[in-house]
């Protein structure tokens, strides 16, 4: 797999100062956590799920969640489980018996409801479990999460392969002020114990909003809903630290899309969100109601989140285009991390527009270089519009 691997090599060469590196499902966990990008959710009941997965892989999707939880009716769970077993068999037959064919598939995760589903599904998948990267664990707290993680450990031993967990932080205990600190401390203790199995933590903002009867409009971001923004800040504070104790935390879902219309129209227009951005002052192929998504992606990154939950394929390319490291960011990060800067100090940016302070900016620079490895570094004259256009054309 490779981000932007679905576009021609000659096009990639013209876009990137440093091209995205290839990775596989067996790559180190920090690489995979950074590379998740736009994780596309799909109900596990879809009758053509295997074909859908292969199609999305050709469009640049590198991670998918096949959902047995909130996206399907309670009465459909048994049928969804059976469908997953059938669809994995179809994927395995198409991929062949070795890992070469599977390398072109996205990282696949199953979102379960109860711990027992983990061991049961791994057993029922049989040898096709080689196509599975792990499980998404809903409504995760210390008390509820322990059973899930213990089941995952049992399933790993049974199938003999690495399986990751992606807990979803969405419980009322985390949202409510009087229980938040205790809940976060419990989650931190449990995930720390199972650190090697935790790939990333996901935020369930839709559930947060539902507890107060709230829903953001297409013109608003999660950060405009103050009660949600407060939770995100506290989650990052406790679970997203750069001191070695933190985890990758992914951005909340963007739930708006246009049905029956192309989201990116052929005519050119200017996006209000892009006004004033030096690298993107040209007109963009962006529908007006995508401006909220673009703004939220930028705010995700500014608040320490990486990647995003997506429920529509048209959201994938914008998320990935805005995940590419700019030439300016890369230049600053490299300068900060030069060996001769180990003692600290302050230096002027190569772009002569900011101060780079070596010690305070080191963790930021390390994060930038990790993102540069999997999403690449844009050429100096390449911005979001060019990356978006190429991603769509690919």
Secondary structure as the mmCIF struct_conf table of DSSP 4:
data_model
#
loop_
_struct_conf.conf_type_id
_struct_conf.id
_struct_conf.beg_label_comp_id
_struct_conf.beg_label_asym_id
_struct_conf.beg_label_seq_id
_struct_conf.end_label_comp_id
_struct_conf.end_label_asym_id
_struct_conf.end_label_seq_id
TURN_TY1_P TURN_TY1_P1 UNK A 3 UNK A 6
BEND BEND1 UNK A 7 UNK A 7
HELX_RH_AL_P HELX_RH_AL_P1 UNK A 9 UNK A 15
STRN STRN1 UNK A 16 UNK A 18
HELX_LH_PP_P HELX_LH_PP_P1 UNK A 19 UNK A 22
TURN_TY1_P TURN_TY1_P2 UNK A 25 UNK A 26
BEND BEND2 UNK A 27 UNK A 27
HELX_RH_AL_P HELX_RH_AL_P2 UNK A 29 UNK A 35
TURN_TY1_P TURN_TY1_P3 UNK A 36 UNK A 36
STRN STRN2 UNK A 38 UNK A 43
TURN_TY1_P TURN_TY1_P4 UNK A 44 UNK A 45
TURN_TY1_P TURN_TY1_P5 UNK A 47 UNK A 48
HELX_RH_AL_P HELX_RH_AL_P3 UNK A 49 UNK A 58
TURN_TY1_P TURN_TY1_P6 UNK A 59 UNK A 60
STRN STRN3 UNK A 63 UNK A 67
BEND BEND3 UNK A 68 UNK A 69
TURN_TY1_P TURN_TY1_P7 UNK A 70 UNK A 71
BEND BEND4 UNK A 72 UNK A 72
HELX_RH_3T_P HELX_RH_3T_P1 UNK A 74 UNK A 76
HELX_RH_AL_P HELX_RH_AL_P4 UNK A 77 UNK A 95
BEND BEND5 UNK A 97 UNK A 98
HELX_RH_AL_P HELX_RH_AL_P5 UNK A 99 UNK A 102
TURN_TY1_P TURN_TY1_P8 UNK A 103 UNK A 104
BEND BEND6 UNK A 105 UNK A 105
HELX_LH_PP_P HELX_LH_PP_P2 UNK A 106 UNK A 106
STRN STRN4 UNK A 107 UNK A 112
BEND BEND7 UNK A 113 UNK A 114
HELX_RH_AL_P HELX_RH_AL_P6 UNK A 115 UNK A 125
HELX_RH_3T_P HELX_RH_3T_P2 UNK A 126 UNK A 131
STRN STRN5 UNK A 134 UNK A 137
BEND BEND8 UNK A 138 UNK A 139
HELX_RH_AL_P HELX_RH_AL_P7 UNK A 142 UNK A 159
TURN_TY1_P TURN_TY1_P9 UNK A 160 UNK A 160
BEND BEND9 UNK A 161 UNK A 161
STRN STRN6 UNK A 164 UNK A 169
HELX_RH_AL_P HELX_RH_AL_P8 UNK A 172 UNK A 175
BEND BEND10 UNK A 176 UNK A 176
HELX_RH_AL_P HELX_RH_AL_P9 UNK A 177 UNK A 193
TURN_TY1_P TURN_TY1_P10 UNK A 194 UNK A 194
HELX_RH_3T_P HELX_RH_3T_P3 UNK A 195 UNK A 197
STRN STRN7 UNK A 198 UNK A 198
STRN STRN8 UNK A 201 UNK A 203
HELX_RH_AL_P HELX_RH_AL_P10 UNK A 205 UNK A 210
TURN_TY1_P TURN_TY1_P11 UNK A 211 UNK A 213
TURN_TY1_P TURN_TY1_P12 UNK A 218 UNK A 219
HELX_RH_3T_P HELX_RH_3T_P4 UNK A 222 UNK A 224
BEND BEND11 UNK A 225 UNK A 225
HELX_RH_AL_P HELX_RH_AL_P11 UNK A 226 UNK A 239
TURN_TY1_P TURN_TY1_P13 UNK A 242 UNK A 245
STRN STRN9 UNK A 249 UNK A 254
BEND BEND12 UNK A 259 UNK A 261
BEND BEND13 UNK A 263 UNK A 264
BEND BEND14 UNK A 266 UNK A 267
STRN STRN10 UNK A 269 UNK A 269
HELX_RH_3T_P HELX_RH_3T_P5 UNK A 272 UNK A 274
TURN_TY1_P TURN_TY1_P14 UNK A 275 UNK A 276
HELX_RH_3T_P HELX_RH_3T_P6 UNK A 278 UNK A 280
BEND BEND15 UNK A 282 UNK A 282
STRN STRN11 UNK A 284 UNK A 284
HELX_RH_3T_P HELX_RH_3T_P7 UNK A 288 UNK A 290
HELX_RH_AL_P HELX_RH_AL_P12 UNK A 291 UNK A 302
TURN_TY1_P TURN_TY1_P15 UNK A 303 UNK A 304
BEND BEND16 UNK A 307 UNK A 307
STRN STRN12 UNK A 308 UNK A 310
BEND BEND17 UNK A 311 UNK A 312
TURN_TY1_P TURN_TY1_P16 UNK A 313 UNK A 313
HELX_RH_AL_P HELX_RH_AL_P13 UNK A 314 UNK A 321
TURN_TY1_P TURN_TY1_P17 UNK A 322 UNK A 323
BEND BEND18 UNK A 324 UNK A 324
STRN STRN13 UNK A 325 UNK A 325
HELX_LH_PP_P HELX_LH_PP_P3 UNK A 326 UNK A 326
HELX_RH_AL_P HELX_RH_AL_P14 UNK A 327 UNK A 336
TURN_TY1_P TURN_TY1_P18 UNK A 337 UNK A 337
HELX_RH_3T_P HELX_RH_3T_P8 UNK A 339 UNK A 341
TURN_TY1_P TURN_TY1_P19 UNK A 342 UNK A 343
STRN STRN14 UNK A 346 UNK A 348
TURN_TY1_P TURN_TY1_P20 UNK A 350 UNK A 351
BEND BEND19 UNK A 352 UNK A 354
STRN STRN15 UNK A 355 UNK A 357
HELX_RH_AL_P HELX_RH_AL_P15 UNK A 358 UNK A 375
STRN STRN16 UNK A 377 UNK A 378
TURN_TY1_P TURN_TY1_P21 UNK A 380 UNK A 381
HELX_RH_AL_P HELX_RH_AL_P16 UNK A 384 UNK A 393
#
